[in-house]
Amino acid sequence: MFNLSRKTIFAIAITVIAGGLTAYLNGQNGSPGSRMPRSTVETGSQGAPKDMVWVPGGEFMMGSDHKLAQLNERPAHPVRVNGFWMDMTHVTNDQFAEFVRQTGYITTAEKTPDWETVRVQLPPGTPKPPADAMVPGAMVFVGTDRPVSLNDASQWWQYVPGASWRHPQGPGSTIEGKGAHPVVQVSYEDAQAYAQWAGKRLPTEAEWEFAARGGLDQATYAWGDQLAPDGRPMANYWDVQVQPFPVVTGGKIEVGTMEVKSFPQNGFGLYDMTGNAWQWVADWYRADQFTRQKQQSGKRVLDNPAGPAGSFDPSDRFAPVNAPKRVIRGGSFLCNEEYCMSYRPSARRGQDPYSGMSHVGFRLVKDD
């Protein structure tokens, strides 16, 4: 599985000027959110926060030792989390639009990139790009017109000036008629700003995985152990039996996000915990975090782990090992049986917190 980030943006920006693409990154463009006025969190039946469900908390095995599990998902280890409210769905375009309408917030993809937040994602000594290369925009999945080797994601991703949450595929694209789709092209910083306004917070990685499993401890998928029970897809992912990834010509599949609630709820009443769009969580990303947690707890159950103090990712050959990254979870519409396979509740990866992409969104939680 590959990671994308603004280090690629600027590798791309430099490449555009110099003549070629050099790095495939792990995120996108961003800038810190200022303090936002808060919304009033509406309540539903019996005082429940509107459009949220109660996740009761409990003990579970976090991570996986399954044959499909990547090294960063191992080992499985016992964890306990307290109960919390969680958004029933991803935050949608309509919901994010209301936030922007009320606050005037400008997302990171809509601002000129901040070199200091980009520099830390690049090898030491990387020169600053010319000012005319520092343009607002984001990474967009563009696909290919024929089957290609899956070891070079720059073939199907492009940095597109003008791409943002309003225009996820770049200028000319729109979210009109897609109000119930997950908002994408939002960075960790954007998600934090929305959370502050909504009076909520991003879930910890442990909370997210507990919720995603829906009570099915150590099941391969959020709905059980079969990818498509009785031939029925249970999430929005790329079906390579219909069309090879990342080919977008031919029209055999519709590539992109789908409306939330397009598939059945899990055991906690949550929709689309895997597939559709990746989801930001609160924790810093360390590739070895589950090993560290196992060592920390020994045979004891680890209570409410809050994640590491910083990042560590030796697998990313384009960035320093301690380049800042936050965890994203759940996979997206691009995941498939031949590439990524992150529509599993234990799957995880790190992403530049100032970057968003056309397949990354979020959902929030709220304490009781």
N, C-alpha and C positions, 0 to 999 in steps of 0.2 A: 504494500500500500504506500502511495506517495503522499507527501504533504506539500501544501502550497502556502506561500506567505508573501508579504510585501517585499521580502528580500528578492523574490522573483519579480515583483513589480519593478524594482529598480534594476535588477539584472535585466529585465525586459526593457525598461526605459533606456538603460545604457546600451542595450542591444539594438534597440530601434535606432539609436544614434550611431552605434558602431557597426551594426549590420547583422546581428544574429541573437538567438535566445540562449542564455547560459545556464539558468537555474530554474528549477521547478519548485515553487515555494509552498508555504504552509498557511497563508492567510491573505490579508489584503491591507486596505488603507484605513487609517483611523486617526482620531484625535480625542483627547479626553473630554468627557461630558462635564459641563458645569452643573452646579447644584440646581435642581429643577423643582418647581412648585409641585406639590403632591396632588394626585387625584383623590377623589373619595372612592374608596373600595366599596362597591355595592355588595349587598348581601342577597343571597337567594333564600330558598326555603329553610326554615328552622335556623336562621342566622348564619348559614354557611356563606362564605365569600362567593360572590357571583362567579359562575363558570369554573369553580374549583371543586375538587373532591378531597375528602379526608383520606390520607394514607396513614394507617394506624401505627406504623413503626413496628419494630421487632428485630429478631435476629435472623441472619441469612449468611450464606457463603458468598462472599464478594470475589469477583474474578472468576477464572475458569481454568481447569486443566484438560478441557476437551481437546480432541485432536484438531479442531478448527481454531483454537485459541492461539493468538500471537504471543510472543514472549512478554510483551508489556501487560498482558491480561493475567499472567501467572505469578504466583500460585493462588489457587482458591484459598480463602482464609475467612474465619468467622468474624462477623461484624454485627454490631447492634446500632440501630438508629431510633431516635425518638419520633413520635408521630408529627405530621405536618400537613398543611393544606397544599395542594399542587394544582396548577392550571390544568384543566381537563385536556387542553390542546396546546399546540404551539401558539405563541402570540401571532395574531394574524395581521395582514395588511391593513384591514379596517381598524384594528385596535391600535396599531402603531401610528396610523394616520391621525387618529384622534389625539394621541400623545403629541405629535408634531403640531397639530392645529392649536392645541392649548398652550404649548410651551415655546414654539418656534425653534425647536431643537434642530440642529444640523448634524447629520451623521458624519462619521470619519471619512466615508467614501466620497462625501460631497465637499470635503475641504482639501486644500493643498496639503500634501503629506508633510509631516514633521520629520525632518532629517534625523533628529536625535532618536526618535522611536524606530526609525528604519535602520540606523547605523548599528544598533545592538543586535540586529538579526543577520548581519553580514560579517564575513571574515575580517579580522583586524587589518586596518590599513586600506580598506576599500575606499576609493575616492568618492567624494560627494558628487552626484550627478549634476549636470547643468540645470539651472533654474527652469528652463523650458521643458525639462523632462519630468519635473515635479508637478504633475497635473492630477486633479481629482479623478478618481475612477476606481475600478475594482476588477477582480478576477472573474471571468465568465467562462462557463463551459460552452465550447463551440462545436465539439465533436469532430469527426473526420468523415470523409466521403468513401472510405474503404477500410477494411481491417488493417490494423497496424500492430506493431509490437507494443506490449503494455509496460515497457520499462522506461518510457519517456513521456510523461504526462504533458510536456509542453506542446505535444502534438494536438491535444484536445482542450487545452486551456489557453486563454489570451487575457492579457491586461487590457481592458477596454476603457478609455477615457470617457467620462460621463456616466458610466454604470453606477447605479445606486439602488437603494431600496425601491425608489419610484420607477426606476428603469433597470430591472435586474439583468437584462441582457445587453444593456447599453442604450444610447440615444435611439429613439424610434421604438423601443419596447415599452410596454406599459403594464401596470397592474390593474387597469380598468377591467371590471368583470371578474377580478380575482381577489375580492375583498376577504374571502374566507380561506385563502391560501396562507401558508406560513410566510411571515415577512422574512426576507433573506437580504443578503448584502449588508448585514449589520454586524459590527464588531462586538467584542466583549465590552468595550467601553460604552457602546450604544446600548447594549443590553442592561448594563449597570445604571445608566441614566434613566432608562424606562422603568427599571425596578424601583429606583428611588422615587420617581413620580407616582408609581402605582402603590407604594407602600408595601412592597414585597421584596424578595431577594432571589438571587440565583441559588439553585440547590447545590449542596455539596455533591461531590462525585458519589459518595456512599449513598446519600439520599436518592440521587437520580437512579442508581442501579437497583436499589431496593424497590423503588416505585416501578421501574421498567419491568422487573420480573413479575410483578403482579401476584406474588404469592407462590410462583412456580420456581422454587429454589433449584438452581443449577440446570434448569431447562436450557436447551440450546438457543431457542428463540423466545420472544416475549409471550408467545401463545402456545409453546410446547416444543416437541422435539422434531417435528416435521416442518420443512420449509413451506410447503403448500399442501396442507391436509385436504385429501379428496380432490386434489388439483386446484384448490381455491387459494389465490394469493391473499396473504394476510397483511401486507404492507406495500408501500410504493417503493419498489426497487426495480432495477433493470433486468428484464427477462432475456437472458442470452439465448434461450431456446427459440425466441421469436426473432431477435435481431442482435448481431454481434456488437459488443461494446468496443469502442465508443462511436460506432457508425450511426450517423443521424440521417443519412439519405435513405430513401425507400419508403418512409412513412409507415413502417410496420408497428411502431410504438410511438406514443406521445411522450416526449422527453421533458421532464420538469416536475415541479411540485404539483400536488393535487389538493383539492379542498380538504381541510381538516375534517375528521369524522367520516372519511371515506371507507374506513375499515373498522372491524369490531373493536370494542373496548377491551382492555386487559382486565385481569381480576380485580384491580382497584378502581375500575371505571375510567381509566386514562386512554386517550386515543393517540395513535401514531408515536408511541415511545421509541419505535425503531422505524427506519425508512423515512421517506419524504424529505426531511431536512435535518442535518446535524443540529445538535443543541449545545449551546454553551453551558458549562457548569462553573462553580466558583473556584475550584482548586487550580493551583499551579500544576503543570504537567511534569512529572518525572517518569521516564520509561521504566524505572526500577521500583516504583512506589509500592507495588503490591508485595514485592520481595521484602522491602523495608518494613511494611506493615506487619507482615508475617513474623519477621524477626523481632519486631517490637513487642508483639503480643504473645509470642510463643504459643502455648496451648490455650491462652485466655481469649475471651471474646473482646474485640476492640470496640470501645464505645464511641460512637459519633465522631469518627475520624474527620479532621478538618483539612487534610491534605498537607503537602510539604510546604516548607518556607520559601522554596524557589524551584527553578526548572532545571531539568537535566535530560538531554536527549542526544545520546551519542550516535543514533542512527541517522540523523539528519546531516548529510555530508556538506550541505551548503551553508550551515550556520554554526556559530560557536555552540559547544555542548550545553552551555548555561544560558543561551538566548531565551529571553522571557517568552513563555508559552502558557496558555490556559488550556484546560481539558475541554474537548468537545466529545459528545456521546451520541449514539443512536444511528449513525449512518445516514444515508440519503437515497434519493432516487437514482443515483449513479452506482450504488453498490450492487454487486452481482456475484454469481458463483465463481467467476473467473478473475475478479478483481475487487479487492477490498473486503467484501463479505462482512461489513460492519453493521449490518442490520441484526446484530446479536447483542443482548443486553450487557455482555462483558466487554465488548469492543470499545476501544478508546484511542484517542490520539491527541497530540498537542497542536495548538494553533497560536500564531501571533495575536496578542490581545487587541492590537490596533487594526486588525484585518478582518474583513468579512468576505464571503464568497457567495456565488449564486446558488449554493446548496447548504448554507449555514444559517440557522435561526436560533430560537430559544423559547423556553417556557420558564415560569417562575413558581416559587413556593412562598408560603406565608406561615409563620408560627401561630400556634393556637392562642 
